[in-house]
Amino acid sequence: MTDAPPRRDDTDGRRQTTAPRFFDDIAGLRGVAVLLVVLFHAHVPFVTGGFIGVDVFFVISGFLITRGLIREYEKNQTISFRGFYARRARRIIPAAALVIVVSIIGAALTMPLLKVFKQAIDLLAAAAQLANWHFIAQNADYLAGAMDGSLAAHFWSLSIEEQLYFVWPLTIFAAAALVAKTPLRRWLPMRMSVGIVVGLVSAASLFAAIWLTPRDPAAAYMATYSRAWQFGVGGLLAVVAPALIGRGRTAKLNTPIALVIGWLGLAGLLYAAIAINAQTPYPGTAALLPTGAAALIIASGQMAGTGLPFVGRVLDTPPLRFLGRVSYAWYLWHWPAIVLFEEATGITSWPTLLAVSVVALGIATASTMLFEEPIIGNTELRRNASASTSVGVTGIVVGLVATMSVGVATVKVASQDTVANASLSYQSVFGVENTEMSGPVVPNPFQAYDDRPEPNACLVPVGDRAPSQSCVFGPDDGAPVVLFGDSHAEQWVESIREIGSQHGWRIHQFTKAACPAQNLPQQRGLPDPFVKQDCLDWRRDALEQIVALKPKIIFVSSLSTYVPKRETAEQAWNDTLTTLRLTGAQLVYIADTPYPGFQIADCMSGAMDDWNKCDFAFDDYPRFEPILEMPKGRGKDRIITLSVNDLLCEGNTCFPARNKILFYRDESHLTATAAEVLEPALVKQLDSAGFDYRAG
């Protein structure tokens, strides 16, 4: 992505002697790749797989970098690591640092404090060349849109390239020296040795990508080791390039071969951009198509002569070569432009976002010609490796300092909005008229995300099938009580434990993130966690344990927006309730709380002067809770239903806070503080239902 094709007058300090168009097709291919990415990010219809442009960049970079390293070793019998890293430093880091600094300034001018802080953390990781691992640690699924609001989302691929640039020359040197400096040189050519090593690394990386994709989508998509194989495919092309070129000049047979594979490659690339989408398990085996297509296009260009209508002639057109020239800068600038525009205006229509991307192309052109290329072409920097390295280090430091400074400043400002000695009682929050609609809240929006039930390990993470610790609370001889459901059930665990402590309950917690209590079936083509095998296995095992436990009381709750069809929700609840009724326990259902659909804490961090800025409508999202409409039954078949929604909303309008208490820690869940405050409301409704706390 970051390595432009060698210039005709400068390839690592050596003059090019090949035909003028030898790498112009690669420049055009870079133009196609960046155009696909931009169209995808602008949500242009039908370009659902435009993200495969990044795969193309990986192949191109692997080809160019490996080619340069092999040629250098063939000429000098060594590789200048100092020179290699110096070239990367001046070519890549300054332009990225400029975008990082402008992005964090843009965030500070357009976003609420908490969002600015989050952007600073993301951009800090980008400046440190660790964006991919930062997002993996957050389990952020790129294709599911988990990173769409981050100004640093596109830096994941740049970080992978930077990490590969660090280890790749060492790998090539080791493979070359293995035969060139040992008796193996008698039997094994240097290029073959490099090809074997690169091939083994690529095969291991491809296996990791395929294995990880269904198990850990975030890691599969963004981990360096699961993407190295695409870099390696380009490297293998570089190994065999002399053979391709030689035959292309001497054998007429290669003319039709080059023609066919070139057009096949371009057709495969365009088909992948249209046929692949966010629901495709990726990279998995699906990435073989765009990766192989890019390799075919490059191979065709290496084989082709001049004057023939190869794909290279299409890629060699001035518009595509221009996009290839500015591709790095356009990739850097277009995404922050889209994110900041959406934040400032709320407009998300694809024609508008495409227009914003075109404006970003203008910025990228200026950045390339006035900033990036003058640094790359500077005579002193090209001559002095230490100076080039210093430029790169300076860029990293500037990015780190800018993001850390903004992050620290936001925390200092936010710390001023803290409630001192806030009352946490139900009476002080809901027993008086709600007259306060501005001012500090508790928890502070910066603290809200961590204001969650303890121990959090009892909420089984996505991908796991069991908690990492015992999740049973209360006296050994207490009446067995169960809490069952997803994270919307888990948000009530401390309230239920408080009730249980007054009645001698022994509470068994069965909760898993993004895995509903209702028995939703597995559905092909959906990437959502609730249809994955780990969720199905956990729910089956949890229900078996609950039946064996024979509890007296079962509390159930679940997110109500999993599926858009009432019939599916009804059948799923019927399946679960049939199993739970086998226990003979009293069933208590806690109605799903209002679903904001946006980060309430982020919004509130910029709305301390008017909390109503963060109001939302109760019916913004379709909710299906057929359990609320089921016949209540009698005796042990009776289902008691509880709801606090009339306390969180008035009519269809729901509030983010009330009388100094912040209700939500994110886009969906109550803060532990709010759940604690609402506990008396649950008790009041249980009392009204004539609930028997001793045995259900």
Disulfide bonds with the S-S distance in Angstrom:
Cys458-Cys471 2.11
Cys515-Cys535 2.02
Cys603-Cys614 2.07
Cys649-Cys654 2.00
